[in-house]
């Protein structure tokens, strides 16, 4: 019995000792196992972009990896659109962000910044912004020449804020700098205001032909790594930055991407380190933010309705023809209609918008044409073509739902096939099509938000522009959702009334 008790005691000591060693090991390497989710928008070369193999690369990417190594934490990059980075930091869905984010007073009230890691444009012997024009443009010779011109910017950037100061300017906002520059290449705007290093890099690498930089706007700006307000990760990031500045890693990364010596010194703290938000969080503040945004959102709602109505009308005309052709006895026509439906239903609407607005003009201009698209026309064409594919199937199903005896009776009365379709089949089929057509109208109304990618300021884009100014993402997007909900409920009610009016039985009961 004594021997058995001794063995139990020995086993217990071994287990306790092993557990203590394991806990000590975990405690000693707690920082080594820490992983930060770092947001970036990989569409801003040479700072952040995707390589040919799809891997993230650029000055900011290399720097963030070096900071993680220096401060003993791992980096997990997450790609986000630029205007969604600050809301993501506020919601703490990411831990930090490095995406060439300029440190400004307004942003510093909402998020916290590390010490500056880049002075915008010094690698090119300039600071701040540059504005670019087409090489064949002789009318714009200086900043004052931009008055009353059309200018493309990236949404949420300081370049977009700078553009607002130009008298009479028409601003088109895009989700990324490459899209803004493509808008200039296609001849839809007169100039692009963008960060100088990015524009010059694109021109120098030969990716942008036919564009030149006219003037660089000298402003002193700094990029910083952003975190949520008062985040505990900020001290860790600053520690890593201090180390890469001291051990020469920063200089190596800078020379790799800019072929130049880095600046002699950068500020050791954020220029607006002690900024605090002027708003007091609370339900009344949120309601006030939404109420202030309502007039602008309603303007966007009118544009959304305009897009939807025009697209549904043209889509209904085209879809009806395609749906009837799908039932044709002529095989080549039937196959062609099937191919159309399969293509537009099988590819994303967003891709179709890009192909029509950016792709077609670019191809035609390479062939010597000066063709460009108006944004409204391009948006309506893309939405109509996509809608027609779905409406065609609704029409085909509606026609096939009519009993064969209806056609036989019409022929026995001496009606031609066209007259049979016009006076007998289609009126009955249309009444059965109303519910699915109502669904298509509502889907199309919501899909108009995708036209925002070509700078069209409908309801969703209006919301994005407001968020880019006040960084109150939840309140503004909640307001946008409510407006969409009201539009869809009204549309649903209108189609229900139309369905009742088209039903002879319900109409007699009334």
N, C-alpha and C positions, 0 to 999 in steps of 0.2 A: 504493500500500500504506500509505503514511504517512497519507494522507487517510482511508482506511478505518479505521485504528487510532484516529485522533482521534475519529471519529464514534462508535465503540464506547465509547470512554472518556467521551464527553459523555453518551451515553445512560445509562451506568452511574451517573454523578454525579447525573443528574436523578432516577433511580429511588431512589437512596439518600436524596437530599434530601427527596423526597416522602414516603418511609417515615418519616423522622425527624419531619417535621411532623405526620403522622398519629398517631404514637405520643405525641408531645407533647400533641396535642389530646385524645387519649383519657385520658392521665394527668391533665390539668388538670381534667377533668370526671368523674372516676371516681365521686365521691359523687353527682353529679347524675343519673347513670344507675342508681343503686342503688335497688332496689325491695324493700320489706319486705312479707312476707305477714302480715297482721294479722288475727287471729281475733276474732270478735265473735258474740254471740247476739242477733239482731235481734228480741227479744221482751221488751224492757224499756224501754218509753217512760217518760219523754222522753229517756232516754239513748241507747238503740239500738233502732230499729224500722224497719219497711219502710213507705214512703209508699204512696199510692194507685197510683202507677205502678210499684211494686216496687223503687224505688231506696232505698238505705239512707240514713237520716237520724237526727238526734238530736244531743244535746249531745256525746256521746263521738265520734260520727262527724265532726262539724265540728271538734272539737278535734284529733283525730288527723290530719285533712287539713291543719290549720294547722301542726301540729308537723312534718309532712313538708315543707311549704313552707318553714318556718323553718330546718330542718336540711338542706335540699336532698336529700331522698329521696322516692321515690314510694310510695304506699300501695296495696296490693292487698288489699281486704277479703275474708275468707273466713268464711262463716257456719258456726258449730259450736254444738252444744248446750253449755250452760254446764258440765256435768260432764265434758265431753270436752276443754275448753280446756287445763287444766293437763296432762293426759296428752299433748296435742298439742305443748305447749311442751317437755315433757320429751323427747319423741321428735324434736323439732326439725323437725316437719312444717310448723310455722308459725314466724315469726321473733319475733312479739310478739302481744299480745292486749290489747284495750281493751273490756271488757264489764262495767263497774261492779264490778270485782273488788276486794273489800275486802282491804286489807293486814293479814294476821294473822301471828302468830308461826309457826304450823304451816306456812302456805303459804310463808313466807319461807325455810323450811328446804329447800324443794323448787325454788322458782323465784325469780327476782330481780324486784324492783319498782323502778320509776322514783320520782322524787319525787312526793308526793301531788298530785293535780290536782283533788280534790273532797273536801269534808268532808260526809259523808252527811247530807242533810236541811237544811242551813243555809238553803237557798232558801225553806223553809217554816217558818222559825223553830224548827227542831227538829233533832236529830241522831239517827242510828242507825235503829232500827226503828220501825215502827208496826204495830199489829195491828187488823184490821178485822173487823167482824161484820155480820150482816144488820140492816137498820134496824129490823126488828120484834122484835129480840131484846132483852128487858128483863132477862135473867138475868145477863148479863156486864156488870159495871160497872167493873172494874179488872183489873189483871194477876193478882191473886190469884184472881179468878173463873175463870181458865183451868184450874184444877186438875181433873183427871179429864175433861177435854173432848177433843173431836176437833179437831185443828189441821192445816191444810194448809200446806205449805212448798214452796219450790223446792229440789230436791236439790242438795247441795254448797254451799249458801249459809251465811253466818253466821247468818241467821235460823233455818235448820234446826238449827244447833248450839244456838242460844238456846232453841228449843222443847224440847230434850232436858232442860233444867234444870227444867221444870215437873213437879211430882209427878203421877203417874197419867195423864199425857197420852197420847193415841193420835195418833201422827203419820202423816200421809199425804204422801208425797213425790211431787212432780210435776216434769216436765222444764222447765217454764217458769212464770213468775209468772202469766200470764193463765190457765193451766189451774188453778192453785191458787185463783185468785179465782173462776173459773167453778164450781169445786167448792163454794165458799161460796154462790154464787148459787143453785145447785141444791139447797142445803139438806143436803148430805151431811157437812159439817163445821160446827163451831161458830165457828171463827175462822181467820184467815190471818195469819201473821207474815211480814212482808215489809219491804223497805226503804221508809222513810217517803216519800221523794219520789215513788216510783213509784206507791204506793197512792193518795196524795193527788192526783197528776196524773190518774190514771184516774178518780177520783171527780169532780174539778173539771171535766174535759172532758166529763162526761156519759156516758162509756162504761160506767160501772158504776152502775146504778140499784138502789136498795134496799140499799146498803152504806154503813156509816159507820165512821169511825175512833174508837175509844173512848179509847185512850191511846197515847201515844208513849213508847217506852222510851228514856230518855236515855242514850246511850252515845256515846263519841267514836270515830268510825271514819273511815278515809280510803280513797278509791279510788286505785289506781295502775295504770300501764301495765305489764303483766307481760312478761317475757322468760324464756328458758331461763337456768338458773343460770350466772352469770358470762359472759353473752353479750356479745359485742363491740358489739351493737346498742344496749345500754343507755346508753352514753355519748352516742351520737348522739341517742337519744330525749330524754335529759335536757337536751341542748343545745337541742333544739327547744322543749321545755317552758320552759326559761329564757327563750328569746327571746319566746315568745307571752305570757308573764307580763309581760315588760318593755315590749313594744311596744304593749300595750293590746288585743291580739287576744283574749286570754282573757276580759277584761271584756265585750267585745262579744258573744262567743258565750254567756257566762253570762246576760247581760241578754236575749238573744234567746229563750232557752229557759225562763228562770225569772222574767223580769220583775222582777228585783231586782238590787241591787248584790252583787258577789261578796264573799267574806270578805276582811277586811283583809290577812290573811297566811296562808300555808300552810307547813308544814315544807319545808325545802329538801332534805331527805334522807328516805329511807324510814324509818319508825319501827323496823323490824327489819332494818336494812341488813346487819348482820354475822352473821345467823343461818346456821348450818351444820347439815347433816343429822347426826343422831345415829347413823344406821345406817351401817355399813361395807358398801359394795357387794360382793357376792360370791354364789356359788351357795348357800352355807349360809343367808345372810340371806333369799334368795328362797324357799328351801324352807321356812324358818321362817314367812314371811309366808303362804304357801299353807296350811301346816298349821294356823295359827291361824284361817284363814278357813273351813276345812272344815266345822266344826259348823254355822256360819251358812248355808253353801251347801247343806248337806244338808237343813236346814229348808226352804229355798227349793225344793229338788228335790221334797220331798213335796207342796208346794203345786202345783208344775208337774205332777206325776203326777195329783193330784186334778183339776186343770183338764182335763188331757188325757183321762182316763177318762170324766169326766162329759160332755165335749163329744163324744167319739166315740160314746158310747151314744146320746145324743140325736140326733147327726148321722146315725148308722146307721139309727135309726128313721125320721127325717124323710127321709133320702136314699133309703131303700128305697121309701117311699111315692111320692116324687117320681119316682124311676126307673121305677116301674110305671106311674104316670100318664103319663109320657113315651111309653109304648107304647100308651096308650089310643086307642080308635077315636073317642072324642068330641073333636072338633077344639078347642073352646074350652079344655077341660081340658089338652089337649096343649100348646096355645100358652101357657097360663098357667105350666105347669111349665117350658117352654123359657125363658120370660121370667125366671123365678126363677133358673134355672141361669146364664143369660147375665149377669144383674146381679151375682150374688155371685161368679162367676168372673171377671167383667170389671172389678171395682172392687177396689182394694187392701183387704186385711183391716184395715190400720191405720185407713183412712177409715171402715170399717164400725164399728169399735170406738168411734171418736169420735162417730159419728152416734148410736149406741145409748146410750152412757153420758152424753155431754154434750148432744147435740142434742135427743133426744126429751124429757128432763125440762125443758129450757129452753123448748121449744115448748109443752108441756102447761101449764107454769106461766104462760106468757103468756095462756093460755086460761082461767086461774083455777084450775087443778088444783094440788095439792100433791104430785104424784107424784115420787118419787125412786127411783134404782136402787141396790141393794146391789152392791158391786164384784164379788163372786163371781158373782152372778146375771147381771150385765151381761156379764162376761167369758165365762161359759158360753154365754149366748145368742148373742153375736157369733161365738164359735168354732164353735158348733153349726150356726148358719145357714150359715156359710161352708163348713164341712166337708160339710154335707148336699148342697150343690151339686156337689161333686166326687164324693161317694159315689153320688149319683143317676146320674151318668154311668157309674160302675163297675158299678152294679146293672143299668142298661139294657144295657150291653155284655155283662155276664155272662148275662143272660136271653136275649139275642139269639144268644149263642154255642151255646145248646142246639139240637140238631137238631129240625127241624119234625116229624119222625116221632115224637118223644116226645109231643108234644101230640096228634097224631092217634091214637096208641095209647091215650092216657089217655081221649080222648073215646069211642073204640070200647069202652072198658070201662065207659062210663056215668058218668064223673066230670064234674062241673061245671067251668066255667072257674076258679072260685076253688079248688076241690079240686085241679085240675090244677096250678095255680100253687103251691099249698101243699105238695103231697105229691110232685110229680114234677119240675117245672121248677126251683123255687127251691132245693131241697136240692142239686141238681147244680150249679146256677149259683153257689151260695154257695162251693162248694169251689174253683171257678175264680176267684172274686173275692178269695180270701184274699191272694195276693201283692200286688195293687194296694191292697187295704184295709190291708195292713201298711205299704205306702209312705205311705198317707194318714195312718195313725196316727203314724208317725215324723215326717212333715212337720208335723202338728198339734202334736206334742210340742215341736218347735222354734219353731213359731209362737206358742206361749204366751208367749214373751218379749215379744211386742208388747203384751200386757196390762199391762206395766209402765207404759205411758203414762197409765193411769188410777189409778196409785198402788198397784197390786196387787203385793205383795212376793213374787213367785215367784223362781225361781233367778237370772234375769238381773238383776232389780231388787236382790236381795240383794247381788250382786256390785257393782252401781253404788253402793250405799250404803257398802260397805266401801271402795271406791276414793275416795269423797268424804271419807273420814276419813283414810286413810293415803297416798293418791296413788300407790299402787303398782299402776298399771293393768295392766302386762304380767303380773305374777304372778297377780293376782286373776282377770283375764279368761282366762288360761291355765287356772286352776283351774275356772272356769265351763265352759270348753270341754271339759275332761276329764270333768266330771260329765255334761254333755249327751251326750258320746260313750258313756259307760258306760250311760246310759239308753237310747240308741238301739240299742246293741249287744244289750242284754238284750231290748229289744222285738223286734228282728229275730230273735233266737234263739227267742223265744216264738212268734212267728208261723210260723217254720219248723217248730217242733214241732207246732203246730196243723195246718199244711198236711199234714204226714206222717200225723197221726192221722186226718185227714179223708179220706185216700187209702186206699181199701180194699185196693189191691194192695200198698202198702208195709206196711199193717197186717198182712196175711196173711204177708208175708215175715218179719216179726218173730216 
